[in-house]
Amino acid sequence: MPQSYSAWRSNVVLQTNLKTPVSAPDSNLESLPQLWAKKYVQNLVDPEGIWQNQASMSREAIAEQLNEFLRNASARAWTQTENILGNEIKRHSIDSQLINPWQISQDVRDVYEKALLAYRDRVLPRRFSVKVSHDLGVIRQRHTANDPRVIGFVSMQFHYTGQVLLEPLKTEEKSILSEYFKVIDDHLYMPLQRAYYAAAELNYDDPILQAVRSLLPLITNIAQKIYQDVTELYPGYQCYTGKLTDAPVRISSIRDAEMFQVYLCLCALEQNFSSVKQELFPLCAMLYPSLKVRWELVQQLINLLGIEIQRNLGPDLIKIFKPYLKSFAEMFSPEVFSDS
């Protein structure tokens, strides 16, 4: 049956209304997607803003924020380390396969998480040193088993991670936390575990052990005196990191003077010079040119080291160290290294 005109017309009107677009919302009203987007953007966290009220932050809050920042700090440190040592790895013919970035990154996270936990719980740095020394000894042994020179890459990666973590902190907290990070640096740059094992092989009353026991408590004071003498001898000197009087350079310089003394003790305990030949000497030959440390300063350090040890220990005990001090002077002499 044919459709009536009125029915046909009603159907057309209905279809036309369905096809008519909905009128645009009032321009003064915000759409739901726009409201959601604004809310999301407003809730974004400013990384710098986290530290604006640092004075009122507890150790727990600081440790938590640094823990979250740890992965980023390690990545930045890796870039810095590669920029400095990338060419040195080739120059020293070190097998790049021995440098395992994933393992080093994992070691960095594990150790710094423990450091931040010790800081949070107010564990004294010297107590933290006792607790973490074995772990750092294992890390050191793992990465140097096939080539001792790899420790240069590993120790620098750890060092720069700590430096990046300290960046956002104010002076007081930076000073406190740097004591925990110094423990990490010391154990990685210095063969402390190896020295402990070597000492355990000697009788308690062995003259070598007596000499080492006499020197160990003086190491930091001697290092500080050497640093003061060097800054007076080279007042305008500047290396890669900054001036000798800048805090980071001061800390590193004192640590290096301590490091030479620990290797000296290790030579005496093992009664040979192999640790310096295989590890310390290549480490210095790799790091110092990259960090723009002049060999004249290293030679001066060794000269002052002999003077200070003799002044502090006297003629009887200095005899234990004298052959190794002589070897130090010969190995780092101007005949081998010249700044020209």
Residue pairs with C-beta under 8 A, 6 or more apart in sequence:
25 31
30 38
48 168
50 65
50 168
51 65
51 168
51 169
54 62
54 168
54 169
54 170
54 173
55 170
57 65
59 119
59 120
59 122
60 120
62 119
62 120
62 169
62 173
63 116
63 117
63 119
63 120
66 116
66 165
67 113
67 116
69 165
69 168
70 108
70 109
70 112
70 113
70 116
70 161
70 165
71 109
72 164
73 161
73 164
73 165
74 105
74 108
74 109
74 157
74 161
76 160
76 164
77 108
77 157
77 158
77 159
77 160
77 161
77 163
77 164
78 101
78 105
78 157
80 160
81 153
81 156
81 157
81 160
84 156
84 240
84 290
84 291
85 152
85 153
85 156
85 286
85 287
85 290
87 290
88 152
88 286
88 287
88 289
88 290
89 96
89 99
89 153
92 149
92 282
92 285
92 286
94 147
94 149
94 150
95 146
95 147
98 143
98 146
98 147
98 150
99 150
99 153
100 143
103 142
103 143
104 143
104 153
104 154
104 157
107 139
107 142
107 154
107 158
108 157
108 158
108 161
110 135
111 132
111 135
111 136
111 139
111 158
111 184
112 161
112 162
112 165
112 184
114 128
114 131
114 132
114 135
115 128
115 132
115 177
115 180
115 181
115 183
115 184
116 180
118 125
118 127
118 128
118 131
118 132
118 180
119 176
119 177
119 180
123 131
125 179
125 180
125 182
125 183
128 180
128 183
129 183
129 186
129 187
132 183
132 184
132 187
133 187
133 192
133 193
134 193
136 184
136 187
136 188
136 193
137 187
137 192
137 193
137 194
139 154
139 188
140 151
140 154
140 187
140 188
140 191
140 193
141 193
143 150
143 151
143 154
144 150
144 151
144 279
148 278
148 279
148 282
149 279
149 282
149 283
149 286
151 188
151 189
151 279
151 283
152 282
152 283
152 286
152 287
154 188
155 185
155 188
155 189
156 287
158 184
158 185
158 188
159 185
159 188
162 178
162 181
162 184
162 185
163 248
165 177
165 181
166 174
166 177
166 178
166 181
169 177
178 251
182 251
182 255
185 255
186 192
186 255
186 258
187 193
189 255
189 256
189 259
190 258
190 259
190 262
190 263
191 262
191 263
191 266
191 275
191 279
192 262
194 266
194 275
195 212
195 262
195 265
195 266
195 269
198 266
198 269
198 270
199 209
199 212
199 269
201 269
202 208
202 209
202 269
203 209
207 320
208 268
208 269
208 271
208 320
209 269
210 317
211 268
211 313
211 317
211 320
211 321
212 265
212 268
212 269
212 320
214 313
214 317
215 261
215 264
215 265
215 309
215 312
215 313
215 317
215 321
216 265
218 312
218 313
219 258
219 261
219 262
220 254
220 258
222 257
222 261
222 305
222 308
222 309
222 312
223 254
223 255
223 257
223 258
223 261
224 254
224 257
225 304
225 308
226 257
226 301
226 304
226 305
226 308
227 250
227 253
227 254
227 257
229 304
230 244
230 253
230 297
230 300
230 301
230 304
231 244
231 245
233 300
234 244
234 297
235 244
236 243
237 243
237 244
237 294
237 297
238 244
238 292
239 249
239 291
239 292
239 293
240 290
240 291
240 292
240 293
241 248
241 249
241 252
241 291
242 248
242 249
243 249
244 250
244 253
256 301
257 301
257 305
259 280
260 280
260 301
260 302
260 305
260 328
261 305
261 309
263 275
263 276
263 279
263 280
264 305
264 309
264 321
264 324
264 325
264 328
266 275
267 273
267 275
267 276
267 324
267 327
268 320
268 321
268 324
273 324
273 327
276 324
276 327
276 328
276 331
277 331
281 331
281 332
284 298
284 332
287 293
288 295
288 298
294 339
295 332
295 334
295 337
295 338
295 339
296 339
298 332
298 337
299 329
299 332
299 333
299 334
299 337
302 325
302 328
302 329
302 332
303 329
305 325
305 328
306 325
306 329
309 318
309 321
309 325
310 318
313 321
